[in-house]
Amino acid sequence: MTISQIEAKIQELESWLIDNPHNPQRGLIESDLKKLKTHLEQKDYE
């Protein structure tokens, strides 16, 4: 994934969390979001 693709996916997941505050899959989405943010930080250092 490119940096712009990762940033777009992060925005998409953050919007999903706002729109679905009580969804049972919230924990999974938060986990994916954290992984993407970590991946993005690592790409910034390359």
VENGILIN-V455949 format. One record per residue. N is the residue number from 0. SS is DSSP state (H for helix, E for strand, - for the rest). PHI is phi in whole degrees, -180 to 180 (none if undefined). NEAR is the number of other ideal C-beta (glycine too) atoms within 8 Angstrom. Layout:
# VENGILIN-V455949
n=N ss=SS phi=PHI near=NEAR
n=N ss=SS phi=PHI near=NEAR
This chain:
# VENGILIN-V455949
n=0 ss=- phi=none near=5
n=1 ss=- phi=-82 near=5
n=2 ss=H phi=-59 near=8
n=3 ss=H phi=-66 near=6
n=4 ss=H phi=-68 near=8
n=5 ss=H phi=-64 near=13
n=6 ss=H phi=-62 near=9
n=7 ss=H phi=-65 near=8
n=8 ss=H phi=-66 near=10
n=9 ss=H phi=-61 near=12
n=10 ss=H phi=-62 near=8
n=11 ss=H phi=-62 near=8
n=12 ss=H phi=-69 near=12
n=13 ss=H phi=-64 near=9
n=14 ss=H phi=-65 near=8
n=15 ss=H phi=-60 near=9
n=16 ss=H phi=-62 near=12
n=17 ss=H phi=-66 near=7
n=18 ss=H phi=-77 near=6
n=19 ss=- phi=-130 near=9
n=20 ss=- phi=-66 near=7
n=21 ss=- phi=-116 near=4
n=22 ss=- phi=-70 near=7
n=23 ss=- phi=-63 near=3
n=24 ss=- phi=-89 near=7
n=25 ss=H phi=-56 near=11
n=26 ss=H phi=-61 near=6
n=27 ss=H phi=-65 near=7
n=28 ss=H phi=-65 near=12
n=29 ss=H phi=-62 near=9
n=30 ss=H phi=-64 near=8
n=31 ss=H phi=-62 near=9
n=32 ss=H phi=-63 near=12
n=33 ss=H phi=-63 near=8
n=34 ss=H phi=-63 near=8
n=35 ss=H phi=-65 near=12
n=36 ss=H phi=-64 near=9
n=37 ss=H phi=-64 near=8
n=38 ss=H phi=-62 near=10
n=39 ss=H phi=-64 near=12
n=40 ss=H phi=-61 near=8
n=41 ss=H phi=-66 near=8
n=42 ss=H phi=-66 near=9
n=43 ss=H phi=-63 near=7
n=44 ss=- phi=-90 near=5
n=45 ss=- phi=-77 near=4
